Amino acid sequence: MLILGIESSCDETGAAIVKDGRYLLSNVVASQIEIHNRYGGVVPEVASRQQLSSIIPVIETALDQAACSWQEIDAIGATYGPGLAGSLLVGLTVGKALALARNLPFLGVNHLEAHIYANWLRKGESPPGEDSASASWDLRKGDPTFPLICLIISGAHSELVLVRGHGQYELLGRTRDDAAGEAFDKVARVLGLEYPGGPSIQNAAQRAEEELLQQKKPVALARSAYRLPRAWLRGTYDFSFSGLKTAMLQLAEGATGSQSLPQTPASRKNPVGESKQRSQYTRMGMHAAQKGPTNVPMLAASFQEAIVDVLAVKTRLAAQEYHVKQVVLAGGVAANLSLRTRLEQELLPLRIRLSYPPIEFCTDNAAMIASAAYFHLCQEEQSGLDLDVQPGLSLPFRKSE
């Protein structure tokens, strides 16, 4: 079964052809990183306008790369939330229009759920000898094993989820303020690093470790060079990164003599307050990038370790409590190498398997949309063509049993 997936929840525009929810035939992404880099973050109106001009060429390229005709497509899936309303409208409208014109089943896909299903993806056609018509659709070799713990970490979400089966999600914990990816982006700006913040901070942290190696010192010194807070929120699986972000702001402020202060949490919801906050982050970032007593690579390494520490420990505790055999990562921050290494160290003594998608499937892409659509279609689910975007959509959580 071939599914065309369409993704346009934020600034990326993606289309992919995936066979049986697992095997990647094509995956095309039109990135806007260079466009938004000048602003230090995504500008919603700019993103949606760019998607309007690129979505049809992206879909046509995906079909060409898969050497696939419209007659071979069995269904279409498109993101309907969460995300930026204007961006979601572009992909969802095109997906519904194509499904109507081609008389194909249509499935609206939850973007967060799709990130989980990125763990089912693998490159290439199905293995020789595997009969796609007779093989069990949920028990194929290489699929994640239920029940499992999924750590969803992206620019807008940080959630720890127990997944008992396809479509069966139980929320264990979530961020009470900033998402991990958001913290990476904002702190990168403070340190004068490029957007997106996750890769920039990871690269800076690696430079710090390389400097220590050259000096024949333990690389672990980079991760503890600055004392930074951890919000453990004892007795819960919740996260909080606002205190860590504030600590980073104060370090930058102390290093530069700047008197600028971050906006309060309440003002972040106000467009005017957000604009003021953005200018302060940018100003402080330029200060921190100047030569001074603050070692930016060391500070980046310490910050990254503070986030990784909390995420890894809480994930391991959840895996122990719920007696799962597997932990999976999902979302853009799942590409962080330090997090992957630390989680492997935490889970290996417990004989709990850790899996994560290839780097290109961690960030937003249409292949994960097609995969999630396939598994819903296998459960005889479809969406109506009157489906509207839901920018604030969450996973369909169930109460604990």
C-alpha positions in Angstrom: 0.0 0.0 0.0 1.5 3.3 -1.1 0.6 6.5 1.0 1.4 10.0 -0.1 2.1 12.1 3.0 2.0 15.9 3.1 3.6 17.9 6.0 3.3 21.7 6.4 2.8 22.3 10.2 5.5 24.9 10.6 8.1 26.2 8.1 9.1 23.0 6.3 7.1 21.8 3.2 7.3 18.1 2.8 5.9 15.3 0.6 6.8 11.6 0.8 5.7 8.2 -0.6 5.9 5.4 1.9 5.0 1.7 1.4 3.1 -0.2 4.1 3.8 2.5 6.6 7.5 1.6 6.8 9.5 1.6 3.6 10.6 4.9 2.2 10.3 5.4 -1.5 10.8 9.2 -1.5 11.0 12.0 1.0 11.2 15.6 -0.2 11.6 18.6 2.1 11.7 22.2 1.1 13.5 24.0 4.0 13.1 27.6 5.0 16.0 27.7 7.5 18.0 30.3 5.5 14.9 32.5 5.2 14.0 32.5 8.9 17.6 32.5 10.2 17.8 36.3 9.8 14.9 36.6 12.2 16.1 34.1 14.8 12.9 32.1 14.5 10.0 31.3 12.3 7.8 34.1 11.0 4.4 32.5 10.5 3.2 34.6 7.5 6.5 34.2 5.7 6.4 30.5 6.2 2.9 30.0 4.8 3.6 32.2 1.8 6.7 30.2 1.0 4.7 26.9 1.3 2.0 28.1 -1.1 4.6 28.4 -3.9 6.6 25.2 -3.1 4.0 22.6 -2.1 3.0 21.4 -5.6 6.6 21.2 -6.9 7.5 19.2 -3.7 4.7 16.7 -4.3 5.6 16.3 -8.0 9.2 15.7 -7.0 8.2 13.1 -4.4 6.2 11.2 -7.1 9.2 11.4 -9.5 11.7 10.2 -7.0 9.5 7.2 -6.1 9.0 6.4 -9.8 5.3 6.3 -8.9 2.2 7.4 -10.8 -1.0 8.7 -9.3 -2.7 5.5 -10.2 -0.4 3.6 -7.8 -1.3 5.9 -4.8 -3.7 4.2 -2.4 -4.4 7.1 0.0 -3.3 10.6 1.0 -2.4 11.8 4.5 -1.8 15.4 5.6 -1.1 17.2 8.9 -4.0 19.0 10.5 -2.4 19.9 13.8 -0.7 21.0 15.9 1.2 23.8 14.2 0.9 27.3 12.7 -2.7 27.8 11.4 -1.6 29.3 8.0 0.9 26.7 7.3 -1.4 23.8 8.3 -4.1 25.2 5.9 -1.7 25.0 3.0 -0.9 21.3 3.3 -4.3 20.2 4.5 -6.2 22.0 1.8 -3.9 20.6 -1.0 -4.2 17.1 0.5 -8.0 17.2 0.6 -8.2 18.6 -2.9 -6.0 15.9 -4.3 -7.9 13.2 -2.5 -11.2 14.5 -3.9 -9.8 14.9 -7.4 -8.3 11.4 -7.4 -11.1 9.7 -5.5 -8.7 8.5 -2.8 -9.1 7.9 0.9 -8.0 10.9 3.0 -6.5 10.9 6.5 -5.9 13.9 8.6 -2.8 13.2 10.7 -1.8 14.4 14.2 1.7 15.9 13.8 2.8 14.7 17.3 1.6 11.1 16.6 3.4 11.2 13.3 6.7 12.0 15.2 6.2 8.7 17.1 5.6 6.8 13.9 8.9 8.0 12.5 10.3 5.1 14.5 8.6 2.7 12.1 10.3 4.1 9.1 13.2 2.4 7.2 14.7 3.2 3.9 14.0 1.3 0.7 11.5 -1.3 -0.5 10.2 -4.2 1.7 12.7 -7.0 2.3 12.7 -9.8 -0.4 10.2 -12.6 0.4 8.0 -10.5 2.6 4.4 -10.8 1.5 2.8 -7.4 2.2 -0.7 -8.9 1.8 -0.2 -11.7 4.4 2.3 -10.2 6.9 0.8 -8.9 10.1 0.6 -5.1 9.8 1.6 -4.6 13.5 4.1 -7.4 14.1 6.7 -7.1 11.4 10.4 -7.5 12.1 12.0 -4.3 13.2 8.9 -2.6 14.5 8.9 -1.0 18.0 7.5 -3.3 20.7 4.5 -2.3 22.8 4.1 -1.2 25.5 6.8 1.4 25.2 7.8 4.8 26.5 8.0 7.6 24.0 9.9 10.9 24.8 8.5 13.5 22.4 10.8 16.5 22.4 10.6 19.3 19.9 10.4 23.1 19.6 6.9 23.2 20.9 6.5 20.0 22.9 8.2 18.0 25.6 6.1 15.1 26.7 6.7 11.7 28.2 4.1 9.2 26.9 3.2 5.6 27.6 2.2 3.9 24.3 0.3 0.6 24.9 -0.6 0.0 21.3 -1.4 1.8 18.0 -3.4 4.9 19.0 -3.3 4.1 22.7 -1.5 7.0 24.5 -1.3 7.8 28.2 0.3 11.1 29.2 2.9 10.6 32.0 4.5 14.1 32.1 4.9 17.2 30.0 6.7 20.6 30.3 5.1 23.1 32.6 6.6 26.0 30.6 9.1 26.0 27.8 9.6 23.0 25.6 13.2 21.6 25.3 13.5 22.7 21.7 12.3 26.2 22.5 14.9 26.5 25.3 17.6 25.5 22.8 16.5 28.1 20.3 16.3 30.9 22.9 19.5 30.1 24.6 21.3 29.9 21.3 20.2 33.4 20.6 21.5 34.4 24.0 24.9 32.9 23.1 25.0 34.5 19.7 24.6 31.2 17.9 22.6 30.6 14.7 19.1 29.4 14.4 18.0 26.6 14.8 19.4 26.4 18.3 19.6 22.7 18.8 22.3 21.9 16.2 24.2 25.1 17.0 24.4 24.4 20.7 25.4 20.8 20.0 28.2 21.9 17.7 29.4 24.5 20.2 29.4 21.8 23.0 31.5 19.5 20.7 34.0 22.4 20.2 34.4 22.7 24.0 35.1 19.0 24.2 37.6 19.1 21.4 39.4 22.0 23.1 39.7 19.9 26.3 41.0 17.0 24.3 43.7 19.2 22.9 44.6 20.2 26.4 44.6 16.6 27.5 41.8 17.2 30.0 38.7 15.1 30.6 35.9 16.1 28.2 33.4 15.8 31.0 34.7 19.1 32.4 32.9 20.9 29.6 29.5 19.5 30.8 30.1 20.8 34.4 32.0 24.0 33.6 29.0 26.1 34.8 26.7 25.2 37.6 23.2 25.3 36.1 19.9 24.4 37.8 17.8 21.3 37.2 14.0 21.4 37.9 13.4 17.9 39.0 9.8 18.4 40.1 10.0 15.4 42.4 7.1 13.0 42.4 6.1 13.8 38.8 7.3 13.1 35.3 6.8 16.8 34.3 9.6 19.0 33.0 10.4 22.7 33.5 13.1 24.6 31.5 12.2 28.2 32.2 14.5 28.4 35.3 17.4 27.0 33.3 16.8 29.5 30.5 16.7 32.4 33.1 20.0 31.2 34.6 21.6 31.3 31.1 20.2 34.9 30.6 21.7 36.0 33.9 25.1 34.5 33.1 25.1 36.3 29.8 24.0 39.5 31.6 26.7 39.2 34.1 29.4 38.7 31.5 28.4 41.8 29.5 27.2 44.2 32.1 23.8 44.4 30.3 20.9 45.5 32.4 18.3 43.9 30.1 15.9 41.4 31.7 13.8 38.7 30.1 10.1 39.2 29.9 7.8 37.5 32.4 6.0 34.3 31.3 2.7 36.2 31.1 4.1 38.6 28.6 5.2 35.8 26.2 1.6 35.4 25.2 1.3 39.0 24.2 2.5 39.9 20.7 3.9 43.2 21.9 5.7 41.5 24.9 7.0 38.8 22.5 8.4 41.4 20.2 10.2 43.1 23.1 11.5 39.8 24.4 12.9 38.9 21.0 14.8 42.1 20.7 16.3 41.6 24.2 17.3 38.0 23.4 19.0 39.3 20.2 20.8 42.1 22.0 22.0 39.9 24.8 23.1 37.3 22.2 25.3 39.8 20.5 26.8 40.8 23.8 27.5 37.2 24.8 29.2 36.5 21.4 31.7 39.2 22.2 35.0 38.3 23.7 34.7 38.2 27.5 35.0 36.0 30.6 32.2 33.7 29.4 33.4 30.7 27.4 30.5 30.2 25.0 31.3 26.6 24.0 31.7 25.6 27.6 28.5 27.3 28.5 26.7 25.6 25.6 28.0 22.2 26.8 26.8 22.9 30.4 23.4 24.0 29.2 23.0 21.0 26.9 24.0 18.7 29.8 21.4 20.3 32.1 18.6 19.5 29.7 19.9 16.0 28.8 20.3 15.1 32.5 16.6 15.8 33.4 15.2 14.2 30.2 17.3 11.0 30.5 16.7 10.4 34.2 13.0 11.0 34.1 12.6 8.8 31.0 14.6 6.0 32.7 12.5 6.2 35.8 9.3 6.0 33.8 10.5 3.0 31.8 11.3 1.2 35.1 8.0 2.0 36.7 5.9 0.8 33.7 8.1 -2.2 33.0 8.5 -1.5 29.3 11.1 -3.2 27.1 11.7 -0.3 24.8 12.0 3.5 24.8 11.7 5.5 21.6 12.5 9.1 20.9 10.5 11.5 18.7 10.7 15.1 17.6 13.5 17.4 16.5 15.5 17.2 19.7 15.7 13.5 19.3 18.5 14.2 16.9 20.7 15.4 19.8 23.6 13.0 20.0 24.4 13.8 23.7 20.8 12.8 24.6 21.0 9.6 22.7 24.3 8.6 24.3 23.1 9.5 27.8 19.8 7.5 27.4 21.7 4.5 26.2 23.8 4.6 29.3 20.8 4.9 31.5 18.8 2.1 29.9 21.5 -0.4 29.1 21.9 -1.8 32.6 18.1 -2.3 32.7 18.2 -4.2 29.4 15.7 -1.7 28.0 16.1 -1.1 24.3 16.5 2.5 23.0 15.5 3.4 19.4 15.3 6.6 17.5 14.7 7.6 13.9 17.5 8.5 11.6 18.4 12.2 11.8 16.4 13.2 8.7 13.2 11.7 10.2 13.6 13.5 13.6 12.8 16.9 12.2 9.6 17.7 10.4 9.0 15.5 7.3 6.2 14.0 5.3 7.4 10.3 5.6 6.3 10.2 9.2 2.9 11.6 8.2 2.5 8.8 5.6 3.4 6.2 8.1 0.9 7.4 10.7 -1.8 7.6 8.0 -1.1 4.0 7.0 -1.7 2.6 10.5 -4.9 4.5 10.9 -6.1 3.3 7.5 -5.3 -0.3 8.6 -7.8 0.3 11.4 -10.4 1.3 8.8 -10.2 5.0 9.8 -10.6 7.9 7.4 -11.2 11.7 7.7 -13.9 13.7 6.1 -13.1 16.4 3.6 -14.7 18.9 6.0 -11.7 18.4 8.4 -10.4 21.7 9.6 -6.9 22.6 11.0 -6.4 22.4 14.8 -3.3 24.5 15.7 -3.5 23.4 19.4 -4.1 19.7 18.8 -2.7 17.3 21.3 -2.4 13.5 21.3 -5.6 11.6 22.0 -4.6 10.6 25.5 -6.5 8.0 27.5 -6.9 7.8 31.2 -4.5 5.4 33.0 -5.9 1.9 33.4 
